[in-house]
């Protein structure tokens, strides 16, 4: 069921499906709650699944020139508070994972577990920051061309010819993201904090999903990062890129169920 709530006097859109223990799905850059369609359909048979359109994405408004990860985390908190939920697992894809870690920093008592789905606890390198600055210039010139190039790069190159429908699906969602929404997200990701210290401090489960053919986050860097986690679960997708929930949905959903059982036992 599609719902809305208010954050900073603006509208936030989210879906709320199923009953039981709660997981909150946070999409990545250029996504929306719709990108989780298959995940919601599967997991809502056993859990209450809240999937949020993050600031500047989907049908949620922009909240300024920069959407910091802290601002996104506070937006997520406003949504789950409106649902009267106190404890939940967070599943964050890419940018959604950065926001989940910011949430862990700000609201540690509400979390039962975090899944970093093709995401990282590290801040951007200086080179990556420069890349994002260049991207912002491209977006200002023509954001439609930019989104198509980004989406293509999110899938493993070798999977592109097999996953035309999935790529078209992701492109359709990305095309709805406004120019200002894209810029605000790029600025927020560029300036985000390193939160790797959280991985070695928290007792609740942390799951990392890693794609061997990820063009965005090098798999070896993520494997090294995963060594810091105290209570970890790793899903290594040897045939996939940065979109495992679309590239290998059955495997992803099966492992998410294992993770959620750990979170809520």
Secondary structure, DSSP 4 states (H G I P E B T S, - for coil): -EEEEEETTEEEEEEEE--SSEEEEE--TT--GGGGHHHHHHHTTTSEEEEE--TTSTTPPP-SS---HHHHHHHHHHHHHHTT---EEEEEETHHHHHHHHHHHH-GGGEEEEEEET--SSPPPHHHHHHHHHHHHHHHH-HHHHHHHHHHHHS-GGGTTT-HHHHHHHHHHHTTS-HHHHHHHHHHHHTPPP-HHHHTT--SEEEEEEETT-SSS-HHHHHHHHTT-SSEEEEEETT--S-HHHHSHHHHHHHHHHHHHHHH-
